[in-house]
């Protein structure tokens, strides 16, 4: 490789080699890899002083832990793994709840609400769960189908005539539920949180939005927009003109006293600071390190993490702000994950990302779904759904490839994943999993055949490893399924 040494500015001789940009890159590559590796092995959710200088590193000793574990001979390994995630700083704070046959076997709150580990994450803590809120969104829609107010097979224009514009005249409610309605993002450089506040103008804007596929059926994940469109439909057919969030609060929170579902502002404004945990983003430098390092190094049991999953192709797409994935997942007024967490972002109800709740609330609802919609406390609490509507809402609809996520997920009419290949191998192979997940790692699922309602909620916004969840929730769910199979005598 040729190297030249040129004259120094003002004459004289410069000892600094004159490399091309590519030659500099090759020379610096070992140092880049070393720095990326050193950074990545510290665990992503540490204070900046710990990551940069190895100072003030928290040890979670003692680890804040509260809650209950029933039948620990089976279910304790799942909780132990959650603790392991905190000890290795792959997680920071959160809650985990598992119901089996309608009874909670795991209901725990662990870790802290801050990077310094000084504020405990308790059973009073709430968390924004992003798209995991779509699981509850689907339940509210199914309950409206049960009341005869909605029909999955009807055109949206029957409920909202103005919607039948610009190629959307044949779009049905079920198309919107399964992300095949063609309105996966809203056009316009002027789209802002303030523009959402004028309900009538924003409603007109949504109605005028052209179908992005010219009226043809195609799947593109409506990451943010689905909730906006559903709320326009719901408030038109609800006798009281309520939104999905208002119905969740007035019906679900009323019928099930231990369930908390907040889609917009809290009733007490102080809950923003006192109860809601901040969310901590996955460090950008660590993402760069994972993009550079080969998987066999990242997953090495001695110098990496064997449970790690490669970063999803979405990571590259999100960097390209003109891509369809970026337009769907990070609209103009919310270019970063943190943009969805401000009070202004929650001023207008956006049910596809704005739910603030805890794992117990979600797992309880999922437990009723695992019970085919029936109450898990008969005589004390009503059914969530009738058997007939549950069967209709959870019936398979389609598995088209998605142009936003590059995944081909089988979805039910109610808009939930319905897969026997959820993580492709391990204890979940052949087990039908239903539900959804949220950006950052939260999961809310049910498994009908095993009677499981499951939810994992975290304040540590993990890297994009999968469309639904990441390696943390994956391993915990696998351990829960393994325990349940062992309990039922289904293991060899």
Secondary structure, DSSP 8 states (H G I E B T S, - for coil): ---B--B-TTSSB--S-B--HHHHHHHHHHHHHHHHHHHHTT-SSS-HHHHHHS-S----SS--EEEEESSHHHHHHHHHHHHHHHHTTS--EEEEEEEETTEEEEEEEEEBSSTTS-SB--TT-BEE-GGGHHHHHHHHHHHHHHTTS--TTSBGGGT-GGG--TT-TT-BHHHHHTT-SS-SS---TT--HHHHHSHHHHHHHHHH---TTTT---B---TTHHHHHHHHHHHHHSTT---HHHHIIIIIHHHSTT---BSSS-SSTTHHHHTB---EE--HHHHHHHHHS-HHHHT-TTTS-TT-----THHHHHHSTTSHHHHHHS-TT--SGGGGGSHHHHHS--TTT--EE-HHHHHHHHHHHHTTT--SSTTTS--SS-HHHHHHHTSEEE---BTTT-----EETTS-EEES-SSSSGGGTT--EEEEE-TTS-EEEEEGGGTEEEEEEESEE-----SS--HHHHHHHHHHHHHHHHHTT---
